[in-house]
Amino acid sequence: MADDGRTKQVFTTGEVADICKVSQQTVIRCFDSGRLTGFRVPGSRFRRIPRESLIAFMKSNQIPMDALETGRKRVLVVDDDDAVIEMFNELLHRDGRFEVKTACTGYDAGILTEQFRPDAILLDFKLPDINGNVVCRTIRSNPAYKHMRIIIISGVADPDEVAELRAAGADEFIRKPFDINAVISRVADMLKVA
């Protein structure tokens, strides 16, 4: 979007799709069924959604508002090591370009993925309940999450496991111990954050 999402008053269906992390076709279906209100541009087939209608739609469907309000990218950190969680949480928040949520289990990661709709997930491979490859495969099986970038972080993965993680849908693998600043830079690059 050329305009800042915090000041823009009318959105195209493509912009709404980007903000809500759904397909443009989903937005058009919601518009045509009346679930998302707006107007058609006179003399064309184009649909436009006023800001207040978009906000009402996002609230009624429990879609996080931060993409509309802050422009920050959402990052979910999943690790059972409290020190890793605390470090990423603090440094990503301090960076200012990201909104961060954390989870300690694969189960919690699934719930937060649905509620928070992260742009990127920093995912530990060895979790107490299920392994990261299962979380990764589950996320990749949902077309609504195809935009999410998944970075697996682990200290205990051999080359075969790394290949399995990539096959499960991981975008990247980072071995522990890691350089925290390099990881944050990589997340920013993957999400095209300046």
C-alpha positions as CSV (number, residue, x, y, z in Angstrom):
1,M,0.0,0.0,0.0
2,A,1.3,3.4,-0.9
3,D,-0.7,4.9,1.9
4,D,0.0,4.3,5.6
5,G,-2.6,1.8,6.9
6,R,-3.2,4.0,9.9
7,T,-4.5,6.9,7.9
8,K,-6.0,5.3,4.8
9,Q,-9.8,5.6,4.7
10,V,-10.9,3.4,1.8
11,F,-9.3,0.0,0.8
12,T,-9.3,-2.2,-2.3
13,T,-10.1,-5.9,-1.9
14,G,-6.4,-6.7,-2.5
15,E,-5.4,-4.3,0.4
16,V,-8.0,-5.9,2.6
17,A,-6.7,-9.4,1.7
18,D,-3.2,-8.3,2.7
19,I,-4.3,-6.8,6.0
20,C,-6.5,-9.7,7.0
21,K,-4.1,-12.4,5.7
22,V,-6.7,-14.1,3.5
23,S,-7.0,-14.4,-0.3
24,Q,-8.6,-11.7,-2.3
25,Q,-11.2,-14.2,-3.5
26,T,-12.2,-14.6,0.2
27,V,-12.6,-10.9,0.6
28,I,-14.7,-10.7,-2.6
29,R,-17.0,-13.5,-1.4
30,C,-17.4,-11.8,2.0
31,F,-18.2,-8.5,0.2
32,D,-20.7,-10.2,-2.2
33,S,-22.5,-12.0,0.6
34,G,-22.8,-8.8,2.7
35,R,-20.5,-9.9,5.5
36,L,-18.1,-7.1,4.5
37,T,-19.8,-3.9,3.6
38,G,-18.6,-1.3,1.2
39,F,-19.4,0.0,-2.3
40,R,-18.7,-0.7,-6.0
41,V,-16.9,1.9,-8.0
42,P,-19.5,3.4,-10.4
43,G,-19.2,2.0,-13.9
44,S,-16.8,-0.8,-12.9
45,R,-16.7,-4.2,-11.1
46,F,-14.3,-2.8,-8.5
47,R,-15.2,-3.0,-4.8
48,R,-14.1,-0.6,-2.1
49,I,-14.2,-1.0,1.6
50,P,-14.4,2.0,4.0
51,R,-12.1,1.9,7.0
52,E,-15.0,1.6,9.5
53,S,-16.5,-1.3,7.6
54,L,-13.1,-3.1,7.6
55,I,-12.6,-2.5,11.3
56,A,-16.1,-3.9,12.1
57,F,-15.4,-6.9,9.8
58,M,-12.0,-7.6,11.5
59,K,-13.5,-7.3,15.0
60,S,-16.4,-9.6,14.2
61,N,-14.0,-12.2,12.8
62,Q,-11.4,-11.8,15.5
63,I,-8.7,-10.7,13.0
64,P,-5.8,-8.9,14.7
65,M,-6.0,-5.2,14.2
66,D,-2.2,-4.4,14.4
67,A,-1.6,-4.7,10.6
68,L,-4.2,-2.0,10.1
69,E,-3.1,0.1,13.1
70,T,0.6,-0.3,13.5
71,G,2.1,-1.6,10.4
72,R,4.3,-3.8,12.5
73,K,4.9,-7.4,11.5
74,R,3.6,-10.2,13.8
75,V,6.2,-12.8,15.1
76,L,5.3,-15.9,17.1
77,V,8.2,-17.3,19.1
78,V,7.7,-21.0,20.1
79,D,10.3,-22.5,22.4
80,D,10.2,-24.3,25.7
81,D,13.3,-22.5,27.0
82,D,12.2,-19.5,29.0
83,A,15.6,-17.7,28.4
84,V,15.1,-18.0,24.6
85,I,11.5,-16.8,24.8
86,E,12.5,-13.8,27.1
87,M,15.4,-12.9,24.8
88,F,13.4,-12.9,21.6
89,N,10.5,-11.2,23.2
90,E,12.6,-8.3,24.6
91,L,14.8,-7.8,21.5
92,L,12.0,-8.0,19.0
93,H,9.8,-5.6,21.0
94,R,12.7,-3.2,21.4
95,D,13.4,-3.4,17.7
96,G,10.0,-1.6,17.1
97,R,9.2,-3.3,13.8
98,F,7.5,-6.3,15.3
99,E,4.6,-7.3,17.5
100,V,5.5,-10.5,19.4
101,K,3.6,-13.4,21.1
102,T,5.2,-16.4,22.6
103,A,4.3,-20.1,23.2
104,C,6.0,-22.9,25.0
105,T,4.3,-25.9,23.4
106,G,3.2,-27.0,20.0
107,Y,-0.4,-27.0,21.2
108,D,-0.2,-23.4,22.3
109,A,1.6,-22.5,19.0
110,G,-1.5,-23.9,17.1
111,I,-3.9,-21.8,19.2
112,L,-1.8,-18.6,18.8
113,T,-1.3,-19.2,15.1
114,E,-5.1,-19.1,14.7
115,Q,-5.7,-16.1,17.0
116,F,-2.6,-14.0,16.3
117,R,-2.1,-14.8,12.6
118,P,1.7,-14.3,12.7
119,D,3.7,-13.2,9.6
120,A,6.7,-15.3,10.9
121,I,7.1,-18.1,13.4
122,L,10.4,-18.8,15.2
123,L,9.9,-22.4,16.0
124,D,12.0,-24.7,18.2
125,F,12.3,-28.2,16.8
126,K,12.2,-30.1,20.1
127,L,9.0,-29.1,22.0
128,P,7.7,-30.9,25.1
129,D,4.5,-32.1,23.4
130,I,5.1,-32.4,19.7
131,N,8.1,-31.7,17.5
132,G,8.4,-28.6,15.3
133,N,8.1,-30.6,12.1
134,V,4.5,-31.6,13.1
135,V,3.7,-27.9,13.9
136,C,5.2,-26.9,10.6
137,R,3.3,-29.5,8.6
138,T,0.0,-28.6,10.4
139,I,0.5,-24.9,9.6
140,R,1.4,-25.6,5.9
141,S,-1.7,-27.8,5.5
142,N,-3.9,-24.6,6.0
143,P,-4.0,-22.5,2.9
144,A,-4.9,-19.4,5.0
145,Y,-1.4,-19.6,6.5
146,K,0.6,-19.9,3.2
147,H,2.0,-16.4,3.7
148,M,3.7,-17.3,7.1
149,R,7.4,-17.7,7.2
150,I,8.6,-20.5,9.4
151,I,12.1,-20.5,10.8
152,I,13.1,-23.6,12.7
153,I,15.6,-23.2,15.5
154,S,17.3,-26.1,17.1
155,G,20.6,-27.5,18.5
156,V,19.8,-31.1,18.0
157,A,18.9,-31.7,14.4
158,D,21.1,-33.8,12.1
159,P,21.2,-33.3,8.3
160,D,18.3,-35.8,7.7
161,E,16.2,-34.0,10.3
162,V,16.9,-30.6,8.6
163,A,15.8,-32.1,5.2
164,E,12.6,-33.4,6.9
165,L,11.9,-30.0,8.4
166,R,12.3,-28.3,5.0
167,A,10.0,-31.0,3.5
168,A,7.5,-30.2,6.2
169,G,7.4,-26.6,5.0
170,A,10.1,-24.7,7.0
171,D,11.5,-21.8,5.1
172,E,14.8,-21.8,7.0
173,F,16.7,-23.7,9.7
174,I,19.0,-22.0,12.2
175,R,21.2,-24.0,14.5
176,K,21.6,-23.2,18.2
177,P,23.6,-21.5,19.5
178,F,22.8,-18.6,17.2
179,D,23.6,-14.9,16.9
180,I,20.3,-13.2,18.0
181,N,21.0,-10.1,15.8
182,A,21.5,-12.3,12.7
183,V,18.2,-14.1,13.4
184,I,16.3,-10.8,13.8
185,S,17.9,-9.5,10.6
186,R,16.9,-12.7,8.8
187,V,13.3,-12.3,10.0
188,A,13.3,-8.7,8.8
189,D,14.6,-9.7,5.4
190,M,12.1,-12.5,5.0
191,L,9.2,-10.2,5.9
192,K,10.7,-7.4,3.7
193,V,10.8,-5.0,6.7
194,A,13.0,-2.0,6.2
